[in-house]
Protein backbone atom coordinates (compact mmCIF):
# COMPACT_ATOMS: atom_id res chain seq x y z
CA UNK A 1 0.00 0.00 0.00
CA UNK A 2 1.34 3.43 -0.89
CA UNK A 3 1.75 6.33 1.50
CA UNK A 4 -1.04 8.18 -0.28
CA UNK A 5 -3.44 5.28 0.16
CA UNK A 6 -2.55 5.02 3.86
CA UNK A 7 -3.20 8.71 4.45
CA UNK A 8 -6.55 8.44 2.69
CA UNK A 9 -7.56 5.40 4.71
CA UNK A 10 -6.68 6.98 8.07
CA UNK A 11 -9.58 9.45 8.22
CA UNK A 12 -12.03 6.64 7.48
CA UNK A 13 -10.63 4.56 10.31
CA UNK A 14 -10.89 7.52 12.71
CA UNK A 15 -14.42 8.52 11.66
CA UNK A 16 -16.94 8.25 14.53
CA UNK A 17 -19.63 5.59 14.25
CA UNK A 18 -22.91 6.69 12.70
CA UNK A 19 -25.64 7.63 15.15
CA UNK A 20 -28.85 5.67 14.64
CA UNK A 21 -32.14 7.40 13.88
CA UNK A 22 -33.64 6.05 17.09
CA UNK A 23 -30.90 7.69 19.16
CA UNK A 24 -31.36 11.00 17.33
CA UNK A 25 -35.09 10.89 17.96
CA UNK A 26 -34.57 10.05 21.65
CA UNK A 27 -32.12 12.91 22.07
CA UNK A 28 -34.56 15.31 20.38
CA UNK A 29 -37.38 14.14 22.65
CA UNK A 30 -35.21 14.64 25.73
CA UNK A 31 -34.07 18.10 24.65
CA UNK A 32 -37.27 19.54 23.22
CA UNK A 33 -40.00 17.24 24.51
CA UNK A 34 -41.27 19.48 27.28
CA UNK A 35 -41.30 22.55 25.08
CA UNK A 36 -43.35 20.56 22.57
CA UNK A 37 -45.77 19.47 25.32
CA UNK A 38 -46.25 23.08 26.42
CA UNK A 39 -46.88 24.33 22.88
CA UNK A 40 -49.19 21.38 22.11
CA UNK A 41 -51.31 21.97 25.20
CA UNK A 42 -51.51 25.68 24.48
CA UNK A 43 -52.68 25.03 20.92
CA UNK A 44 -55.18 22.41 22.08
CA UNK A 45 -56.86 24.73 24.58
CA UNK A 46 -56.62 27.73 22.22
CA UNK A 47 -58.30 25.86 19.37
CA UNK A 48 -60.94 24.14 21.48
CA UNK A 49 -61.88 27.06 23.77
CA UNK A 50 -62.42 30.53 22.36
CA UNK A 51 -62.09 32.27 25.72
CA UNK A 52 -58.65 30.71 26.21
CA UNK A 53 -57.33 32.71 23.23
CA UNK A 54 -58.25 36.06 24.74
CA UNK A 55 -55.32 38.21 25.86
CA UNK A 56 -57.00 38.82 29.22
CA UNK A 57 -57.01 35.06 29.85
CA UNK A 58 -53.31 34.80 29.01
CA UNK A 59 -52.44 37.64 31.36
CA UNK A 60 -54.61 36.17 34.12
CA UNK A 61 -52.81 32.84 33.66
CA UNK A 62 -49.42 34.48 34.09
CA UNK A 63 -50.73 36.47 37.05
CA UNK A 64 -52.04 33.28 38.65
CA UNK A 65 -48.70 31.45 38.38
CA UNK A 66 -46.52 34.42 39.33
CA UNK A 67 -46.38 33.50 43.02
CA UNK A 68 -45.51 29.83 42.44
CA UNK A 69 -43.01 30.85 39.77
CA UNK A 70 -41.17 33.29 42.04
CA UNK A 71 -41.09 30.74 44.85
CA UNK A 72 -39.87 28.23 42.28
CA UNK A 73 -36.98 30.54 41.42
CA UNK A 74 -35.93 30.38 45.06
CA UNK A 75 -36.13 26.59 45.03
CA UNK A 76 -34.06 26.61 41.82
CA UNK A 77 -31.29 28.61 43.49
CA UNK A 78 -31.11 26.11 46.37
CA UNK A 79 -31.20 23.18 43.95
CA UNK A 80 -28.19 24.72 42.20
CA UNK A 81 -26.13 24.06 45.35
CA UNK A 82 -27.50 20.55 45.65
CA UNK A 83 -30.18 21.40 48.22
CA UNK A 84 -33.92 21.93 48.39
CA UNK A 85 -35.87 24.61 50.25
CA UNK A 86 -39.12 23.14 51.55
CA UNK A 87 -39.98 26.24 53.59
CA UNK A 88 -40.80 28.61 50.71
CA UNK A 89 -44.58 28.21 51.06
CA UNK A 90 -44.43 28.92 54.79
CA UNK A 91 -42.20 31.96 54.21
CA UNK A 92 -44.67 33.31 51.66
CA UNK A 93 -47.49 32.78 54.18
CA UNK A 94 -45.42 34.55 56.83
CA UNK A 95 -45.07 37.46 54.40
CA UNK A 96 -48.86 37.69 54.14
CA UNK A 97 -49.18 37.78 57.92
CA UNK A 98 -46.38 40.32 58.41
CA UNK A 99 -47.82 42.59 55.72
CA UNK A 100 -51.28 42.48 57.27
CA UNK A 101 -49.96 42.95 60.79
CA UNK A 102 -47.86 45.93 59.74
CA UNK A 103 -50.61 47.79 57.88
CA UNK A 104 -53.78 46.74 59.70
CA UNK A 105 -52.63 46.37 63.31
CA UNK A 106 -49.79 48.90 63.40
CA UNK A 107 -51.33 51.27 60.80
CA UNK A 108 -48.13 51.62 58.76
CA UNK A 109 -47.81 52.49 55.07
CA UNK A 110 -47.25 49.92 52.34
CA UNK A 111 -43.54 50.72 51.97
CA UNK A 112 -42.91 49.78 55.60
CA UNK A 113 -44.86 46.57 55.11
CA UNK A 114 -42.79 45.66 52.04
CA UNK A 115 -39.53 46.19 53.92
CA UNK A 116 -40.80 44.20 56.91
CA UNK A 117 -41.85 41.27 54.70
CA UNK A 118 -38.52 41.13 52.85
CA UNK A 119 -36.65 41.32 56.16
CA UNK A 120 -38.74 38.43 57.51
CA UNK A 121 -37.90 36.38 54.40
CA UNK A 122 -34.20 37.09 54.77
CA UNK A 123 -34.31 36.07 58.44
CA UNK A 124 -36.04 32.82 57.50
CA UNK A 125 -33.30 32.19 54.96
CA UNK A 126 -30.65 32.88 57.59
CA UNK A 127 -32.33 30.40 59.93
CA UNK A 128 -32.17 27.75 57.21
CA UNK A 129 -28.53 28.61 56.54
CA UNK A 130 -27.72 28.30 60.25
CA UNK A 131 -29.30 24.85 60.47
CA UNK A 132 -27.78 23.58 57.23
CA UNK A 133 -24.32 25.15 57.16
CA UNK A 134 -23.48 25.48 60.87
CA UNK A 135 -25.54 22.68 62.42
CA UNK A 136 -24.89 20.32 59.47
CA UNK A 137 -28.54 19.24 59.23
CA UNK A 138 -29.53 17.86 55.78
CA UNK A 139 -31.19 20.51 53.63
CA UNK A 140 -34.60 18.92 53.27
CA UNK A 141 -34.93 18.03 56.95
CA UNK A 142 -33.77 21.46 58.09
CA UNK A 143 -36.16 23.35 55.83
CA UNK A 144 -39.05 21.05 56.75
CA UNK A 145 -38.39 21.90 60.40
CA UNK A 146 -38.24 25.59 59.54
CA UNK A 147 -41.53 25.26 57.66
CA UNK A 148 -43.34 24.02 60.76
CA UNK A 149 -41.69 26.62 63.00
CA UNK A 150 -42.71 29.45 60.67
CA UNK A 151 -46.26 28.15 60.30
CA UNK A 152 -46.61 28.04 64.08
CA UNK A 153 -44.96 31.44 64.56
CA UNK A 154 -47.33 33.25 62.22
CA UNK A 155 -50.30 31.75 64.09
CA UNK A 156 -48.86 32.96 67.39
CA UNK A 157 -48.38 36.47 65.97
CA UNK A 158 -52.10 36.77 65.17
CA UNK A 159 -53.58 34.57 67.92
CA UNK A 160 -54.62 32.05 65.29
CA UNK A 161 -57.01 34.39 63.45
CA UNK A 162 -56.87 36.10 60.08
CA UNK A 163 -56.26 39.85 59.98
CA UNK A 164 -58.63 42.19 58.18
CA UNK A 165 -59.51 45.87 58.31
CA UNK A 166 -61.87 46.82 61.13
CA UNK A 167 -61.33 43.55 63.00
CA UNK A 168 -61.55 43.38 66.78
CA UNK A 169 -58.16 42.87 68.42
CA UNK A 170 -57.54 40.48 71.32
CA UNK A 171 -57.68 43.42 73.76
CA UNK A 172 -61.12 44.45 72.48
CA UNK A 173 -59.95 47.43 70.43
CA UNK A 174 -60.58 47.88 66.71
CA UNK A 175 -57.68 47.54 64.30
CA UNK A 176 -56.83 51.09 63.16
CA UNK A 177 -55.31 50.41 59.73
CA UNK A 178 -56.02 48.74 56.41
CA UNK A 179 -54.26 47.49 53.29
CA UNK A 180 -53.16 50.61 51.47
CA UNK A 181 -54.21 51.23 47.87
CA UNK A 182 -50.58 51.36 46.76
CA UNK A 183 -49.81 47.98 48.32
CA UNK A 184 -52.85 46.37 46.71
CA UNK A 185 -51.58 47.49 43.30
CA UNK A 186 -48.73 44.96 43.56
CA UNK A 187 -51.07 42.27 42.27
CA UNK A 188 -54.21 44.15 41.26
CA UNK A 189 -52.58 47.02 39.36
CA UNK A 190 -51.28 47.10 35.79
CA UNK A 191 -48.56 48.88 33.89
CA UNK A 192 -48.94 49.27 30.12
CA UNK A 193 -51.81 46.81 30.34
CA UNK A 194 -49.71 44.11 32.00
CA UNK A 195 -50.34 43.08 35.63
CA UNK A 196 -47.58 44.37 37.90
CA UNK A 197 -47.17 40.91 39.45
CA UNK A 198 -46.41 39.51 35.97
CA UNK A 199 -43.82 42.24 35.42
CA UNK A 200 -42.23 41.38 38.78
CA UNK A 201 -42.17 37.70 37.79
CA UNK A 202 -40.52 38.55 34.46
CA UNK A 203 -37.96 40.90 36.02
CA UNK A 204 -36.98 38.42 38.73
CA UNK A 205 -36.65 35.65 36.14
CA UNK A 206 -34.19 37.73 34.11
CA UNK A 207 -32.26 38.78 37.22
CA UNK A 208 -32.05 35.19 38.47
CA UNK A 209 -30.90 33.97 35.04
CA UNK A 210 -28.17 36.62 34.85
CA UNK A 211 -27.07 35.77 38.39
CA UNK A 212 -26.91 31.99 37.90
CA UNK A 213 -25.75 31.80 34.29
CA UNK A 214 -23.71 34.94 33.73
CA UNK A 215 -21.89 35.71 36.98
CA UNK A 216 -19.07 34.08 38.86
CA UNK A 217 -21.30 33.60 41.91
CA UNK A 218 -23.84 31.63 39.90
CA UNK A 219 -21.19 29.40 38.36
CA UNK A 220 -19.77 28.75 41.82
CA UNK A 221 -23.23 27.72 43.08
CA UNK A 222 -23.52 25.18 40.26
CA UNK A 223 -20.00 23.93 40.96
CA UNK A 224 -20.89 23.37 44.61
CA UNK A 225 -24.01 21.47 43.61
CA UNK A 226 -22.01 19.25 41.25
CA UNK A 227 -19.16 18.48 43.67
CA UNK A 228 -18.97 20.31 47.00
CA UNK A 229 -15.74 18.59 48.08
CA UNK A 230 -13.90 19.52 44.88
CA UNK A 231 -15.19 23.07 45.26
CA UNK A 232 -13.86 23.20 48.80
CA UNK A 233 -10.44 21.93 47.69
CA UNK A 234 -10.44 24.62 45.00
CA UNK A 235 -10.64 27.27 47.72
CA UNK A 236 -14.33 28.08 47.45
CA UNK A 237 -16.11 28.99 50.68
CA UNK A 238 -18.80 26.36 50.24
CA UNK A 239 -20.65 27.19 53.46
CA UNK A 240 -20.92 30.88 52.66
CA UNK A 241 -22.29 30.23 49.17
CA UNK A 242 -24.80 27.67 50.42
CA UNK A 243 -25.95 30.19 53.03
CA UNK A 244 -26.32 32.80 50.28
CA UNK A 245 -28.53 30.43 48.28
CA UNK A 246 -30.95 29.97 51.18
CA UNK A 247 -31.08 33.67 52.02
CA UNK A 248 -31.91 34.43 48.37
CA UNK A 249 -34.59 31.75 48.45
CA UNK A 250 -36.10 33.33 51.57
CA UNK A 251 -36.12 36.78 49.97
CA UNK A 252 -37.74 35.47 46.78
CA UNK A 253 -40.35 33.61 48.83
CA UNK A 254 -41.13 36.82 50.73
CA UNK A 255 -41.64 38.67 47.43
CA UNK A 256 -44.08 35.94 46.46
CA UNK A 257 -45.76 36.57 49.82
CA UNK A 258 -46.10 40.27 48.99
CA UNK A 259 -47.94 39.42 45.77
CA UNK A 260 -50.11 36.91 47.61
CA UNK A 261 -50.98 39.44 50.33
CA UNK A 262 -51.93 42.01 47.70
CA UNK A 263 -54.05 39.41 45.92
CA UNK A 264 -55.93 38.30 49.05
CA UNK A 265 -56.23 41.73 50.66
CA UNK A 266 -56.14 40.34 54.20
CA UNK A 267 -53.90 38.35 56.51
CA UNK A 268 -55.27 34.87 55.81
CA UNK A 269 -53.59 32.45 58.23
CA UNK A 270 -53.79 29.63 55.67
CA UNK A 271 -52.06 31.63 52.92
CA UNK A 272 -49.03 29.99 51.33
CA UNK A 273 -49.97 26.46 52.36
CA UNK A 274 -50.63 25.28 48.81
CA UNK A 275 -47.74 27.20 47.26
CA UNK A 276 -44.98 24.79 48.31
CA UNK A 277 -46.05 21.91 46.09
CA UNK A 278 -46.48 24.15 43.04
CA UNK A 279 -43.13 25.87 43.64
CA UNK A 280 -41.28 22.56 43.93
CA UNK A 281 -43.18 21.21 40.93
CA UNK A 282 -42.23 24.08 38.61
CA UNK A 283 -38.58 23.88 39.70
CA UNK A 284 -38.44 20.13 39.08
CA UNK A 285 -40.26 20.47 35.77
CA UNK A 286 -37.66 23.06 34.82
CA UNK A 287 -34.82 20.55 35.14
CA UNK A 288 -36.15 18.68 32.11
CA UNK A 289 -36.24 21.68 29.76
CA UNK A 290 -33.74 21.40 26.90
CA UNK A 291 -32.58 18.11 28.39
CA UNK A 292 -30.26 19.85 30.84
CA UNK A 293 -31.06 17.62 33.78
CA UNK A 294 -30.13 20.40 36.18
CA UNK A 295 -31.99 23.34 37.74
CA UNK A 296 -32.24 26.33 35.44
CA UNK A 297 -34.18 29.57 35.60
CA UNK A 298 -35.82 29.51 32.16
CA UNK A 299 -36.89 25.93 32.74
CA UNK A 300 -38.56 26.95 35.98
CA UNK A 301 -40.35 29.82 34.24
CA UNK A 302 -41.55 27.45 31.50
CA UNK A 303 -42.67 24.97 34.15
CA UNK A 304 -44.77 27.68 35.77
CA UNK A 305 -46.30 28.64 32.43
CA UNK A 306 -47.09 24.98 31.72
CA UNK A 307 -48.82 24.56 35.07
CA UNK A 308 -50.77 27.76 34.42
CA UNK A 309 -51.86 26.59 30.95
CA UNK A 310 -53.08 23.28 32.37
CA UNK A 311 -54.94 24.86 35.28
CA UNK A 312 -56.57 27.59 33.18
CA UNK A 313 -57.45 25.26 30.32
CA UNK A 314 -59.02 22.62 32.53
CA UNK A 315 -60.91 25.27 34.49
CA UNK A 316 -62.38 26.72 31.30
CA UNK A 317 -63.41 23.21 30.25
CA UNK A 318 -65.25 22.86 33.56
CA UNK A 319 -63.21 20.00 35.00
CA UNK A 320 -63.32 19.73 38.82
CA UNK A 321 -60.31 20.78 40.84
CA UNK A 322 -59.33 17.24 41.83
CA UNK A 323 -58.82 16.24 38.20
CA UNK A 324 -56.50 19.23 37.86
CA UNK A 325 -54.37 17.88 40.69
CA UNK A 326 -54.11 14.54 38.90
CA UNK A 327 -53.02 16.17 35.64
CA UNK A 328 -50.48 18.42 37.37
CA UNK A 329 -49.07 15.40 39.19
CA UNK A 330 -48.83 13.48 35.91
CA UNK A 331 -46.94 16.38 34.33
CA UNK A 332 -44.49 16.41 37.24
CA UNK A 333 -43.91 12.66 36.91
CA UNK A 334 -43.35 13.10 33.17
CA UNK A 335 -40.80 15.83 33.89
CA UNK A 336 -38.95 13.52 36.27
CA UNK A 337 -38.89 10.80 33.60
CA UNK A 338 -37.35 13.29 31.15
CA UNK A 339 -34.79 14.45 33.73
CA UNK A 340 -33.71 11.22 35.36
CA UNK A 341 -34.70 8.25 33.17
CA UNK A 342 -34.38 9.29 29.52
CA UNK A 343 -31.40 11.59 30.10
CA UNK A 344 -29.46 8.77 31.78
CA UNK A 345 -30.17 6.50 28.85
CA UNK A 346 -28.80 9.13 26.52
CA UNK A 347 -25.56 9.46 28.48
CA UNK A 348 -25.18 5.72 29.10
N, C-alpha and C positions, 0 to 999 in steps of 0.2 A: 504494500500500500504506500502511496506517495505521501509526502508531507502535506500537500494540498488537500488530499482526500481525508487525511487525519484531522486537519484543522476544520474541515467542513463537517465531519462526523461529530466533533466534540460538542458543538452547541446542541445537537439533537440529543446526545446522551445526557446533557445537563438540563434539558427542558423539563419543567415541572409536569407532573401527571395531570391530565385533563380532569376538570371538575365535572361531575355528573350533573345532569339537569335536576335530579331530585335534590341534590345538595344545594344547588343554586336557588331552587324554589324554597327550600327550608330556610336558608339564610335570609331570603327576601321576606318570608313570613315573620321571622323573628325580628327583623329590623323595622319593617313597616306595618306589621299586622295590626297593631293597636291603633295606629293612625287610620288605617283602612276601616277598622271597626267603628271608630268615632265618626268618620265621614259617612259611612254606610247608614249608621243609626240616624244621623242628622238628616240625610236625604230621605230615609224612610218616613220619619215623622213629618218632615216638611212637605212631602208629596201626599201623605195620607191625611194630614190635618192642616186645614187652611190657617187656623189661628196660630199654629206653631211657626209659620213663616213670617209673622208680623214682627217688626223691629222691636216693638214694646215687649214681646214675649222673649226675644233674645236677650234684651237688656235685663229683664226680670230674672232670667235664668242665671246670668252672670252675677247679678246682685245676690241671688239666693246662695250661690256657691262661694261667694267672696270670703265669708268667715271660715269655712272649712278649708278653702284654698290657702289662706294666710296662715292658719294653724298648721296646714300641711307643709308649708315652707319651713316652719320651725322644726317640724319632725324631720324634714329633709336635711337640714343643717346638722342635726344630731346623728342622723344615719350616716352622714359623711364621715364622722369620726368613729363609726362602728357602734353607735349606741341607738337608743330609741327613747323618746320623751313621751311617756304615757300620761303626763300631767297637764297637757296643753288644754284639754277641755275644762278641767277644773280651774286653771289659771284664767281662761276666758270668762268662766262663770264668776270668778272672784272679781274680775274687771267690771262686770255688770253690777255687782254688789257695791264695790268701792265707788263707782260712778254715781249710783243712786244715793248712797250714803252721803257723799260729798255735796251733791246738789240739793237733795231733798231734806236731809236731816240737818246738815251744816250750812245750807243756804249759800253755797259758793257758786261761782260762775263756771261755765263749761271748761275754760282753759285750765283752771285748778283741778277739775275732775280728770281731765286728760292726763295731766302730769302725775296725779295721784295713781291713776290706773297703770300707767307705764312704769312708775316706780314699784308698784306692787308686783308687776310681772317680772321686773329685773330681780327683785328680792326672791321671788319664787325660783327663778333660774339660779341664783346664787345658792339657795338651799339645796337644789339638786346637785350643783357643782360640789358643794361641801360633802354631801353624802357619797358622791361617786368618786371624786378625785381624792379627797382627804380620808374619808372613812372606808374607801375601797369597796363600797357596796355595788353589786352589778347594776348596770344602768336601768334595766326594766324594773327590777325590784325596788330600787331607790325611788324612781319616779312614780311607781304605783303607790308607795308609802306616802310620798308627797301629795299625790292626788287625794287620798283620803284625808290627810291633815288639812289641806286647803278647803275641801268640801265641808269639813266640820268647822273650820275657822270662820268661813263666811256665814254659816248658820248662827254661830255664836255672836258675830258682829251685829246681826239683825234680830236676835232672839227667835230665830226660826221662822220669821214671817217676811213676806215680800214687802218692798218699799215702794210707795206710790205717793203722789202729791196729795196733801190734805189728810194723810193717815194719822191715826192716833198713836202717839209714842207710848213706850212702856210706862212712862211717868204720868200719863194722862194728858200731856200737852199735844198740840197739833203740829205736825211737821211744817216748818215755815217756808220751805223752798219747793222747787219743782225742776224738772228737766228743762234746761234753757232751749230756746228756739235754735240757737247756733249749734248746740250739741246735737240736737235731733237731726240737723242737716247732714251729719256724717253719713247716715244711711238713707235718709228720706230726701235729701237735696240732690240737685243735678248741676252739672257744669257742661255747657255746650250740648245739652240734651243727654248726657251720659251720667248715670248715678255716681255720686262721689265715692261710694264704697267700691264700685267697679274700678274707678280711677286709682284708688288706693291699692287695690289688688294688683292692677297692672304695674303701678310704680314699684311696689315692693317686689314683684316678680323680677323686674329688670334689675333692681338693686341687688337682689339675692343672687341672680345669675352673674352679674359683674363680680360680686364678691367671691363666689365659689369658683367661677371658671376663669376669671381674668386677673385675679390678684394673688400675690404670694401667700396670703393667709388662707385663701380658699384651697390652693394646691396643697398646703401643709395639712389642712383638715382631711383632705382625701388621702394623703399619704399616711396619716395616723390611722385612718379607718382601714387601709389596706394592710399595714404592718406597723403596729405601734412600737414594737421592740426595735425594729430597724430605724424608725424615726427617732427614737430615744438615743440610739447609738450615733445617729447623724447629728446630734446636738440640739434637736428640737425639744422645746419644753412642752412635752406631751400633755401634762396635767393642766397647764395654763390654757392651751388651745381647746382641750376638752371642756374646761370650765367656760371658755368664751362661747362655745357652741350652745351650751345649755342656757346661758344668760340671753343669748340672741333668741333662742327658742321661747324663753319666757316673755321677752319683749314683744315678739311677733304674736304670741298668744294673747297678750294684753291688748294689742291693737285689734285683734279679732274680737276681743271682749268689748272694746269701744264701739265697734260697728254693731255688735249684738245688742248692746245697751241702747243705742240710738234706735235700733229697729223695734225693740220691745217697748221702750218708753217707760219702763219701770224696773225696779230691782227684783226681778223674779228669782227666787232662791233655787229654782231648778234649771236656770239658764246654764248652757254649756255642757249639760250632761250628755246630750246626744252628739256633740261635736267631736268627741275623741275618735269614735269609730270612723267617721267620715274623713277626719284629718289623716289618720293612719292609712285609711284606704287609698286616698288620693296620692299619698307619698309612695305607697307600695306599688300602685298602678304605674306611677311615674318611672319606676325602675325598669319597666319593660319597654319604654318608648325608645325607638331607634336601636333596640337590641343591646342597650348599654349594660344592663344588668347591675347598675349602680344608681344610687340616688342622684337625681338631677332636677334642676329647677323647672325647666320647660316641660319635663315629663310630669312633674307634679301639677303644673298649671293645666296641662292637657287632661290629666286624670280628673281634676276638678270639673273641667268643662264636660267631660264624658259623663260623670255622675250627674251633673246638672241637666244634660240632654236627656238622660234616661228618666230622671225624676219628673221633669217637665213634660216629656212626651207621654209617659204613662199616666200622669195626672190628667192631661188633656183627653186621653182616651178613656178616662173614667175608671181605671183599674184601682182597686183598694190599696191602701198603704202597705199592707203586709206582702202583697205581691211585689211591690217596689223593693222591699228589703231583700227578697229572694233574688231579684234580678241584679241588684247592686252587689250582693254576695257572690253571685255567679261571675260577675265581671271581675271582682277582686281575685277569685280563684283562677280565672283565665289569665289575669296579669301575672300571677305567681307562676303559672305554668310557662308563660313566655320567658319569665326572668330566670327561673331556676331549673326547669326541665329541658325545654328546647335549646336554651343557650348553652347548657352543658353538653348536649349532644353535638352542637356545632363545634365546640372547642375540643371535644374528645378525639 
